[in-house]
Structure formats: C-alpha cells, structure tokens
C-alpha cells in the first residue's frame, strides 16, 4: 500500500473514499485478469487427478504424481519424449541461429542511400508479419501444390526433378522448412528494432571515423554493428527464455499425418495429447512441467542479463 | 563524392539482394491474386504463373454463395470490431487508473496484472476453465480474454505518465470526477498510443485462429481464418460445396468453381483487409515496438 501524502488534513476523508473508488473502477478489469490468467493456474490440479471430461473434479480419483511419472514410465513413452524434445530443441536452435539475420538485414539496409527504395523494401518485407499462419499455409499450399503449384512447375522445367513432389506432405527437412517460413514471415519485422537502434547511433562517430580514413566496411563493422549489439543481446536472452515455447499455431497448421513425427514440438504435443487425444490430466502434467521450466529459463536469462549488462530484462 | 570500385560493387549487390528478398516477400500475394482472376480451368492445372490469363471476376461473386462463408465473414468482422473496442477501453482506462497514486493498493494490483505476461498455465487448464465458464461455443470467448492486455496497459501507463500533470490537476480543481477526467481530458491526449494499440489489436483479432480451433464446434461461430483452414485441408467437403453450389446449366469451364479457385479466393478475401489497412498503420510500427522495448 502506498502512503497517501496529503498537504491538508481536511481532505483525508475525501481521499480515502477516492482510494477505493479508483480500485472499484479497476475491479471489473482485475476480475477479468483473475479469471483468464489466474484461474487456469488452479487447473494445474487436474495433473494430480484422473480427470475425465464431463465429471466434476472432486468425483474423479486422486492419483498423485502418477501422470508425471508416466511421462517416462515405459520405453515407448520415453521415445515419444525424446522425439518431441528433439523437435523442440532443433527448431529452437535453428531459430536462435537465424536470429542474426535481422541484424544483418538492418545493417545492410541502412547502407542503401536511395530513400524511396529503402522505404519500399522495408514496407514490403514487413508485410508478411501481419498475415496469419493459416494464410502462410494457404500461400505454401498454392505455391507448392502438386498439380498446380509454381514451384513444382519451375523445378520440372529447370530439370531439377522429373515429376511433381508433394513438399508439404514430406517429412524431410521439416525443421529447416519451418525456420525458413518463420524467416519469410518475420525477418523484415524483426529488423525494425535494429534499424531504429542504428538511426539512434551518434552521427559524429561516423564523421570522426571517416576523418580518420575508415572505409565503408570498417564503419559498418566498428560502429554500426556494436551499435546494435545491446539490442541483439536483449532479444537473444528473450529467445533463450522462450527456448521451449515454440508456439502452436505455425506447427498446428503445417502438421499432417506424414510429417507429424518431426514437426511435433512440445506445444503441439500438449495440444495433440490433451485436446485431440482427450488425455487431459497427462497433457496438463506435461504443460505444467513446461511452464515451470520456462519460468526457470526466464530467470536464468534475466540473471545473465544482470551480470553482463547490469540491467534486468523483466 | 567519388565512389571506389568496391563501393559501387557493394551497392549493386546490396540493391539487388534486397530486391530479390522483397520479391520473395510479395510475389506470393501477387500469385494468389492472379489465380483468383484467371480462367479457373487454367489456374487449376497450374498454367497461371506470372500473369493472369482469361481475366474474369466471377469467383468473387460465386464464392459468396458458398454456404457459411458470409456468416464466417460476419463473425470475423464482429470480433475484430468488438474485440478492438474492448481492448482499447480495457487498456486505456486501466492504464490510466494505474497512474493514479491515490488508488488503493496500486502497486500490488499493477504487478498483479503485469506478472501475467511472464507465466502461462498452459492451454489445457485454460481450455478447462473456458469450458467451465460456458465460454465454449460462445461468441464472447473471442472478446472477453482480449480486454486486458498487460503489455498495452504498460504502454498507456507510460504514456499518461509522460503527460504534463498540470492538465489533469486543473480539471480536478474544477471538480471533475475520475471518469469525466478520463473521457474529456486524458483520452484525447493519449489518442496516439490508443491508435497504435487499436490497430495492432484489430490485426490480431482478424488473424486469430487457434481460439476457434480450441473452443468452437458450432459452425455459426467459425471465423474466416478457420473456414480457410478447413477448405485447405478438407478437399472432400470442398468438393461437396462445389457440387451443391452449381447447377447443371453452368457449363462455362473457365468460370466453373474448382477447389483451387475457392481456396485462392477465400485466401484473398482473408488477406485483403490487412493489405488495405497496411499503408495506414505502417507509421505506427516503430512507435509501437519502441515504447515496448524501453521497458517491457
């Protein structure tokens, strides 16, 4: 509680009622937060019961840590966990590696001196960020379609393949394909932060270096690049914190029975076992572990940031 | 200024490189569009590649007859409009209230809201709660969870705190209450940040897809995104739609609906609103992420 500092004693009565009136105005919104963000935490208790849809929780059997141990209870289950974790780590690692592309994109884009061209490039490359993953999938569907897609036509006419290939149904290089789609969608957008960071670099630094005879590449390497490193570092830490949260939508829309084994990241696995396989308690146990690990990762990233930058990120 | 050879070579490569990537980014949209206006039989057999052939606009008329599509469009528009209004009111008013030092337990409640950015119970517990609240197969499930967004609350709070305090104080002297103060004095001043929030929220609502997958089984509540996803994956039901929509008298093959024509036309309808507002909301980008980046 904040102590209320009031210059005049007479106004205290009024201010006390105002204190609670303000809280009352906020109450409906706070209730919404309570319902949609805090109530689901209570749902974690389902991980300790043998929950079945349609039965109230207290009528179902308490099973303790059964679901947690069942995650690695038999050989098949262990294989499943290893498979899903491999997908998660693989795609996240590719995501971390490709996070340098927006930096490169920004550094080279500001080297373009024709303003209209720079603006045009920025505008058009940011556009894909604002379409949904369903639409990305629709685009992929059209471009890679077996009988009408342009990619198959091109590949065949260039002699690179002899007959149409169903790219979307194949399970080959799925991690790479997913990473490339993420890049297509997000590269221009992610570069915006870096471009903003570059524009805030003191122009005098460049002028001074030019006087000293530094060429263009040395300016880029010694001034522009260090100028975006702190931004890059913060974003890198945030992606470490999100290492096991790949998100669901992208993998959900791109999954099919043929690529399921290699596309199923942790988030998708929780969805598939829980809402498709109706194994609510098991999926809750998995997603509870996932939440705990990602909170731990967030603290690790934050601590790293405090050590290196002397500043926290949360 | 004289340019050295390596400088010029660098420039040429740089311009060309960005040109190619830009083309990769926008060509799919163009490709989608030319499919929708081309001769349907040519487009279905993959003969439309770089320019439209046999131009006609019949697809956009025909697709409206597809059962359920206009209803899905209505749901999408309704959730975008109502959801955006909800988010704007929720984040603007709550963000403003949190600048009021007199509010009881202000710091606690502010943290209570903000900390929800960092944890997530997971989709299964969330789904069970939504089910228990009767928010499955309920239109309000699209709106209510979106009203308070911690990130937007931070944006508004930071923005209001940067305004000169004297403005509010003088109105307070005149005896204006909190609500009046907000609607008359504060809101007009925070329009720049509210516009940013509104536009991002509208795009989010329009693009939202997973919530329909989780919560809706009633086809009256399907959104355009979900219908598009269904059309892409269920070629059987699509073929049924095509058969039921077409009488025997329609024998012009170039205009006959095919699964390709329905898919591309629906995709085009889904993306068009984004393309239309895009030029206007571009200028909000940097402001939008920069404020968030200062203190996330």
Contacts between the chains, C-beta under 8 A, distances in Angstrom:
chain1	res1	chain2	res2	distance
A	1	B	104	7.2
A	1	B	105	5.8
A	1	B	107	8.0
A	1	B	108	7.6
A	2	B	101	6.3
A	2	B	106	6.0
A	2	B	107	6.4
A	4	B	101	7.7
A	4	B	102	6.1
A	15	B	102	6.0
A	18	B	102	5.5
A	18	B	178	7.8
A	19	B	102	5.4
A	19	B	103	6.4
A	19	B	104	4.2
A	20	B	104	5.3
A	21	B	178	7.0
A	22	B	97	5.9
A	22	B	100	5.2
A	22	B	102	6.2
A	22	B	103	3.9
A	22	B	104	6.9
A	22	B	106	8.0
A	22	B	178	6.5
A	23	B	103	5.7
A	23	B	104	4.4
A	23	B	105	6.6
A	23	B	109	7.3
A	25	B	93	7.4
A	25	B	97	5.8
A	25	B	178	6.4
A	25	B	179	7.4
A	26	B	94	6.0
A	26	B	97	4.8
A	26	B	98	7.7
A	26	B	103	7.0
A	26	B	109	6.5
A	29	B	90	5.6
A	29	B	93	7.4
A	29	B	94	4.6
A	29	B	113	7.9
A	29	B	147	6.9
A	29	B	148	5.0
A	30	B	109	6.1
A	30	B	112	6.9
A	30	B	113	7.2
A	32	B	90	7.5
A	32	B	144	6.5
A	32	B	145	7.7
A	32	B	147	5.6
A	32	B	148	5.2
A	33	B	112	6.8
A	33	B	113	5.4
A	33	B	116	6.1
A	33	B	148	5.2
A	35	B	129	7.5
A	35	B	133	7.1
A	36	B	126	7.9
A	36	B	129	7.8
A	36	B	144	7.2
A	36	B	145	4.6
A	36	B	148	7.9
A	37	B	116	3.9
A	37	B	121	7.9
A	38	B	116	7.6
A	39	B	129	4.9
A	40	B	121	3.5
A	40	B	122	7.4
A	40	B	125	4.2
A	40	B	126	4.4
A	40	B	128	7.8
A	40	B	129	4.9
A	41	B	119	7.8
A	41	B	121	4.8
A	41	B	125	7.1
A	42	B	125	7.5
A	42	B	129	7.8
A	43	B	121	5.9
A	43	B	122	8.0
A	43	B	124	7.1
A	43	B	125	2.5
A	43	B	126	7.1
A	43	B	128	5.1
A	43	B	129	5.8
A	44	B	121	6.5
A	44	B	125	5.9
A	46	B	124	7.4
A	46	B	125	6.6
A	46	B	128	6.5
A	108	B	14	5.7
A	108	B	17	7.3
A	108	B	18	7.4
A	109	B	18	6.7
A	111	B	10	7.6
A	111	B	11	7.8
A	111	B	14	5.8
A	112	B	14	6.2
A	112	B	15	6.7
A	112	B	18	6.7
A	114	B	15	7.9
A	117	B	15	7.0
A	117	B	18	7.9
A	120	B	22	7.3
A	121	B	18	4.8
A	121	B	19	7.7
A	121	B	21	7.8
A	121	B	22	5.1
A	123	B	282	6.2
A	124	B	22	4.9
A	124	B	25	5.6
A	124	B	26	5.0
A	125	B	21	6.4
A	125	B	22	5.7
A	125	B	25	4.9
A	126	B	282	7.5
A	126	B	285	7.0
A	127	B	25	6.4
A	127	B	26	6.8
A	127	B	29	7.6
A	127	B	275	7.8
A	127	B	278	6.3
A	128	B	25	5.6
A	130	B	203	5.5
A	130	B	207	7.5
A	130	B	274	5.4
A	130	B	278	6.6
A	131	B	207	6.9
A	131	B	271	5.9
A	131	B	274	5.9
A	132	B	206	8.0
A	132	B	207	3.7
A	132	B	208	7.7
A	132	B	209	5.6
A	132	B	225	5.5
A	132	B	270	7.6
A	133	B	209	7.0
A	134	B	209	5.2
A	134	B	225	4.8
A	134	B	226	7.8
A	134	B	228	5.6
A	134	B	229	4.8
A	134	B	232	7.8
A	134	B	270	7.6
A	135	B	207	7.8
A	135	B	225	7.6
A	135	B	228	7.2
A	135	B	267	6.2
A	135	B	270	5.9
A	135	B	271	5.7
A	137	B	229	7.3
A	137	B	232	6.4
A	138	B	32	7.6
A	138	B	228	6.0
A	138	B	232	5.8
A	138	B	263	6.7
A	138	B	267	4.2
A	138	B	270	7.8
A	139	B	28	4.4
A	139	B	29	7.8
A	139	B	31	7.9
A	139	B	32	6.5
A	139	B	267	7.4
A	141	B	232	5.4
A	141	B	263	7.1
A	142	B	28	7.6
A	142	B	31	6.7
A	142	B	32	6.1
A	142	B	35	6.7
A	142	B	260	7.8
A	142	B	263	7.4
A	142	B	264	6.3
A	142	B	267	7.6
A	143	B	28	6.2
A	143	B	31	6.8
A	145	B	46	7.4
A	145	B	260	7.7
A	147	B	44	7.8
A	147	B	45	6.9
A	147	B	46	6.1
A	148	B	43	6.8
A	148	B	44	5.8
A	148	B	45	6.2
A	148	B	46	3.6
A	148	B	260	5.7
A	149	B	46	6.5
A	150	B	31	6.5
A	150	B	46	7.4
A	150	B	49	5.2
A	152	B	46	7.5
A	153	B	46	5.6
A	153	B	49	6.5
A	184	B	24	7.0
A	184	B	25	6.9
A	187	B	21	7.7
A	188	B	25	6.8
A	192	B	285	5.8
A	192	B	286	6.2
A	192	B	289	6.3
A	193	B	289	5.8
A	193	B	290	7.8
A	193	B	293	6.3
A	196	B	286	5.5
A	196	B	289	7.7
A	196	B	290	5.9
A	216	B	7	6.1
A	216	B	10	7.0
A	217	B	10	7.9
A	231	B	293	7.8
A	248	B	123	7.3
A	248	B	210	6.2
A	249	B	209	6.2
A	249	B	210	5.4
A	252	B	210	7.0
A	252	B	213	7.2
A	253	B	209	7.8
A	253	B	229	6.5
A	267	B	123	7.8
A	270	B	122	6.6
A	270	B	123	6.4
A	270	B	124	6.6
A	271	B	123	6.2
A	274	B	123	7.1
A	274	B	124	4.3
A	274	B	127	7.6
A	275	B	123	7.5
A	275	B	124	7.1
A	275	B	127	6.5
A	275	B	214	6.8
A	280	B	124	5.8
A	280	B	128	6.9
A	283	B	124	4.7
A	284	B	122	6.9
A	284	B	124	4.7
A	284	B	125	6.0
A	287	B	121	7.8
A	287	B	122	3.1
A	287	B	123	6.8
A	287	B	124	5.8
A	287	B	125	7.5
A	288	B	122	6.6
A	290	B	122	6.8
A	291	B	119	6.5
A	291	B	120	6.1
A	291	B	121	6.8
A	291	B	122	5.7
A	295	B	118	7.2
A	295	B	119	6.1
A	298	B	118	6.2
A	313	B	296	7.3
A	314	B	118	6.4
A	314	B	296	7.5
